[in-house]
Amino acid sequence: MIGKVIVAIAFVAIAAAQYNTQTSPNNPYSTSSKIVCYYDTKGNFRSGDAKFEEVYLTEPLQFCTHLIYGFAGINPTTYKAIPLSEQFDVIQNHYRDITNLKRRYPGLKVLLSIGGQRDDPEHSEKYLKLLEAVDTRLAFIDSAETLAASYGFDGIDLAWQFPPNKPKKIHSTLSGFWSKIKHTFVSPSEIDPKHAEHMEQFTALVRDLKSRFAHKGLLLSMSVLPNVNSTIFHDVPKLAPNLDFVNLWAFDYYTPQRNPKEADYTSPLHELIDRKFDENANALVQHWIHKGCPNNKIILGIPTLPEHGK
Ligand SMILES: *[C@@H]1O[C@H](CO)[C@@H](O)[C@H](O)[C@H]1NC(C)=O
């Protein structure tokens, strides 16, 4: 239970920084460094200590150059970008409330994120289907632009729901005291038989979105979700030039949902014993750098705990 609560709280906001020597925490806009903060609105629907509301953004926002609103989704029939909660996002005006924060924090950019495993994660096939045809990609691009522009967002973040890796299997031995960890090799085709096509089509989507957004002055970023394997789905050298920045979510590899019998580090920095070599922040960042993404576009995503009870 405790593990669950901690993960729930830890997930509400992540902040990431790319430091340079002139970074001054009190004036985040004075340098070209980015500090990107994620606001997961799901926190509004929790109760007790895990509840996270707009008011808790006030303190972190003095350090953020970018705020990302999570999350919007995709309509499974039209493939248009849509609000995930019409009631909360639109009727109660939460989209506007958040983009209006730009008045209080001049220089702040606010992006709307799509996916993030908040959009019906049991039925994420639409994220692959959308990629497969030019007209569904176009429907998405048109609607994403409209959605961003209608509510004052400065751009879109693609937290695309690619199929995740399979969770680690844990088998107890007869003694019951020790768990034997089984590393089964899962081939990319078992995760997604059409992974190569989907990688190429996602690259095309990002390219087309960028050329549309560049004309309209909108920003485009993407997020690599936990347990989505960049080696399989992300063509880094072709994606990087078309992205303003990329958010690498280096946390939640092992969650109570995926690995109910095992507590774990929320955000391992380096390789751990009995783990895949690439389930940590360092491996993820190194992968993107080695594949040719400029360092200044890489945002390392870590979980943070908001200070409650004001
Ligand atoms: C990601 O895919 C590569 C290539 O198939 C594989 O070597 C690696 O172990 C995978 N990572 C994870 C965390 O499954």
Ligand as a Chemical Component Dictionary entry (heavy atoms), coordinates in Angstrom:
data_LIG
# 
_chem_comp.id                   LIG 
_chem_comp.type                 NON-POLYMER 
_chem_comp.pdbx_formal_charge   0 
_chem_comp.three_letter_code    LIG 
# 
loop_
_chem_comp_atom.comp_id 
_chem_comp_atom.atom_id 
_chem_comp_atom.alt_atom_id 
_chem_comp_atom.type_symbol 
_chem_comp_atom.charge 
_chem_comp_atom.model_Cartn_x 
_chem_comp_atom.model_Cartn_y 
_chem_comp_atom.model_Cartn_z 
_chem_comp_atom.pdbx_ordinal 
LIG C1 C1 C 0 15.135 -2.794 -26.124 1  
LIG O1 O1 O 0 15.369 -3.412 -27.344 2  
LIG C2 C2 C 0 16.700 -3.864 -27.540 3  
LIG C3 C3 C 0 16.776 -4.419 -28.978 4  
LIG O2 O2 O 0 15.844 -5.432 -29.174 5  
LIG C4 C4 C 0 17.059 -4.884 -26.465 6  
LIG O3 O3 O 0 18.408 -5.270 -26.609 7  
LIG C5 C5 C 0 16.822 -4.280 -25.089 8  
LIG O4 O4 O 0 17.048 -5.236 -24.076 9  
LIG C6 C6 C 0 15.409 -3.766 -24.977 10 
LIG N1 N1 N 0 15.244 -3.093 -23.689 11 
LIG C7 C7 C 0 14.346 -3.461 -22.770 12 
LIG C8 C8 C 0 14.314 -2.657 -21.508 13 
LIG O5 O5 O 0 13.552 -4.390 -22.944 14 
# 
loop_
_chem_comp_bond.comp_id 
_chem_comp_bond.atom_id_1 
_chem_comp_bond.atom_id_2 
_chem_comp_bond.value_order 
_chem_comp_bond.pdbx_ordinal 
LIG C1 O1 SING 1  
LIG C1 C6 SING 2  
LIG O1 C2 SING 3  
LIG C2 C3 SING 4  
LIG C2 C4 SING 5  
LIG C3 O2 SING 6  
LIG C4 O3 SING 7  
LIG C4 C5 SING 8  
LIG C5 O4 SING 9  
LIG C5 C6 SING 10 
LIG C6 N1 SING 11 
LIG N1 C7 SING 12 
LIG C7 C8 SING 13 
LIG C7 O5 DOUB 14 
# 
